[in-house]
Amino acid sequence: MTKDIIAKLKENELLGRGGAGFPAGLKWEMVKSAKAEKKYIICNCSEGEPEVFKDGFILENYPKDIVNGIKIALETIDNSSAYIYLRKDYFDKFKSKLEELIKGLPITLFKKTGGYLSGEETTIFAAIEGKRQEPRIKPPFPPQKGLFGYPTLINNAETFYHIAKIAKDEYKKTCFYSISGEVENKGVYELPKDWPIEKILKETKNFPKFGPSADEASFFVQAGGGVSGEILLPNELSQPVKWLRAIIVFNREKTDCFALMKKWVNFFLENNCDKCAPCREGVYRIAEILEKNKINKQLLNDIFFVLEETSFCALGRAVVVPFSSLIEKIL
Amino acid sequence: MKKIQVIIDSKKIDCLEGQTILKVAWKNKIKIPALCYHSDLKIKANCRMCLVEIKGKKGLYTSCSTRVEPDMEVTTESAKINRARKINLELIFAQHCEECDDCIWDFNCQLLKLADKYGVDKARFPNRKKGYPVYQFGPSLIFDSSKCIDCRNCVDVCHQQGVDFLKIKEKGHLFQVVPTKNEKKDCIYCGQCIVHCPVGAFEAVGEFEDVEKPLQDKNKVVVFQFAPAIRTSIGEEFDLPRGSIMTEQLVAGIKKLGVDKVFDTCVGADFTTTEEANEFAEKLEKGTTPCLTSCCPAWVKFVEFNYPEFIPNLATTRSPQVILGGLIKTYWAKKENIDPKKITVVSVMPCVAKKYEIKKEELEINGIKPVDYVLTTRELAYLFKKYKIDLAKISPQKIDDPLGIPSGAGVIYGASGGVMESALRTAYEKMTKTELSNVKFEQVRGAKGIKKAVIDINGKSVKIAVVNGIGNAKKILEELKENPKLYDGVEVMACFGGCIGGGGQPVPADKEIRQKRAEGLYKIDDKKEIRLAHKNPIVKKVYKDFLNSEEIIHSVCHTSYSPKKREVKI
């Protein structure tokens, strides 16, 4: 079974579910073929953004599949050992269950110490190595030089879940959506991965009905991440959800946009690593501007520009999307 | 590495695969701005200034961290690049409380140059670092954290030095660079943070507000001495080619300040060599090696604080500036019939640890300090500029008698390996009682962090290690802990390249610049007729006329050491 798992991952076109969407089969192949005396496997359950809780759901309901996925990786990659990197509350909640499942396997549970940023893969290496949590220069990429300098396969919890399914030929091209906000049936749903947002909301009986009538402009959605997701209007919901596959519904009338943006910016302020100038200083200045409850568009656009174009890591680049889309579409 | 060709700004360039774009560009005189990049340190890519565009690739790339590939086409200036640099600079300016009239970068400030170039609005954001603390590290260093742009060069260089006195502290949702409160760590005053900080957040104590103090003692005879490394670096402050030899221009400039006498610290070095060679020879004969050099006060502090078990191995010979200062206030004072209390000795040093060294009570001779003030190379240049003394145009002037003419050995003290080479020249002749035919010990020269050599003296294999960059000293000391017989003689200079790369030297400084400064010193040595310290006529004369008893030699030329607790108070 494990002999052709990489081929199967490629066949099924499985993309990583941690956000970046890198082809899993290719990643596995790179780590497998890297030459080194030992290698590491990391299952990322850091899930740092608010309103994203699908990894927690999978840990709760399908921990065996996650561990099976890691087991397949251990069998596929020679001389490897693994870590399960868990958000603090997930560690506390699922520790005993996971310990039972990993008994006898070279798998270590690791309790996450930092915030949002520690979901970035090279930051996870720094965390496990006991260093300051900030991203590293790539290349070298993790499959070449990762944890402690050894080739490292790092996949998200959901990716390992699907790998276990693929191994058993049970993969149905689904993914897990976290749905929250002003909805009736908040929760995690496993549905086909390319369904449009509108269909997902309707199918899960979460499509908003508020407002005097079913006015088009009575609500908006944040899709992708719970903070970093893009703001979409009702007429933009025919696309699938990207990135972390979170969908948050907002009642337009009830939403204080400045309060919402302040919430976001505080999240970034507290959770970015402050390594690079545009993200450290840029986020600080966005917060300063928002404090005034007035938008200086030119100034903000300049900050957005350097955040998007010059941030050290993807998370810095992702800061801009929620603010720019909200300001453009709602304010 | 494979030779490849790339195109940068439409220019075809041959380079090696795997080099960074920044390195290739700089080598080909294509200017790309960079603040957090320093060739001595690992690449961080924090400041996001060295942005370039690469054909066929989306977005902007930091050239410090992106490596060239065959046929890569790079653009270093475009509307997009310039806009990004401008905004990032504005953000950086808003975390840098500038104090331009009192900054070691002076007319060389990259931030200001870039601000002009990119049309930066320096006050676009309110400065967020107002009120950030200013720290003083002993009598040597000032760290004004309100100027810090969080690039972390200082933290990295302090770590590379094996000192780890500076660190990052998380404060609220931002971090600050702070000195550690850990009592087991202390600043050794090497000042590498000063010369690696791109924005002048570090400086010497008194720099530049106290530079005139030594000249204000009106009732005193003011005597200046200047260290070996100054003569080939101060020209940089006057836009002269790197490595220019400025000995006699320095004399003329200092005289113009109204100074009475100018002597050469290299002469002090000749005495240091003579004494140290004796110590070395004695230790070799008695089998009590290793003998560790002691003219670098940062290294001495490092041993006293971190490795007190090696104190018995440190040569007790005083450093050149201290011996010369002592001789000025004893031998010369007597000769000139001046009350030593009426003499002010000012040392111009490439170093900020020397400001610490002169405060040591154990160096006093009959209650008198050998040296009263230390000015850095930068401070002297600042004084010159203030008094409109242009070293590039001044007529050279001969140095004063009798402590002005050194041997070649005294001059090469300023480069890593110089102290060892000088000591070997003298020790060889003294031990073998024969003349040395080739005075050059090439094995101990150069910029390598650790240089090792085995020298045959009298049929005995003498094992030598020469260290520059004090981080490397740890390795040697740990080896010696395991096996004390591994090296007979060890020279350590805390700074990269030795004193030529010292914390008191002009900025910028990197490997290439340090090499030019060192080459200048070796050129002086090559041209000297007398190249061995003990053969210097003034050395012979002073030993004959003055340093003629154990007691006097001890009080002027030797010192003692003791284990140290942390000195810097925060």
Interface residues (C-beta under 8 A of the other chain):
Chain A: R132 I137 P139 L269 E270 D274 K275 C276 A277 P278 R280 E281 G282 Y284 R285 E288 L299 D302 I303 F305 V306 E309 T310 S311 F312
Chain B: I43 K44 A45 N46 C47 R48 L51 G59 L60 T62 S65 R67 K80 R83 A84 I87 N88 E90 L91 I92 A94 Q95 R124 F125 P126 R128 I149 D150 I168 H173 L174 F175
